[in-house]
Amino acid sequence: MIPNGGTYFQQGMSLNAEVWVERYPPTVARLRIFLDGTQEVNCEPQGEDSQRHAFIAVVVVRLRYGHLPRSDKGVVMRYLERNTGYLRAQLKRLVRRARAGETLAKRLYGAQAGLPH
């Protein structure tokens, strides 16, 4: 828990989600504290898609997402939404792929992938 009744975050403090995960290995209880403490804070996604994909994969693996009860999965999804900026539907797809052991990377389609129109 929080020592001496303090808080993890202070007003004006910059948050790097990857550093937070390393310093405070994620547990569902810690994610709840984070979400409760940042309700009024506007978290903006940090980094490129590849960094956010790696962050999602780390959280999913460390928390053993597939073995969590439904209520805890909701906490994890809210945490990922807040820190990645992805919509819930997109996160569900990414989490499903991370659980299947796939490497998360941006998928290119059509002209983006170099295919003719």
ABEGO torsion letter per residue (X at the ends): XBBGGBBABBBGBBBBAAAAAAABBBBAAAAAAAAAAAAABBBBBBEBAAAAAAAAAAAAAAAGAAABBAAAAAAAAAAAAAAAGBBAAAAAAAAAAAAAGBBBBBBBBEAAAGBBX
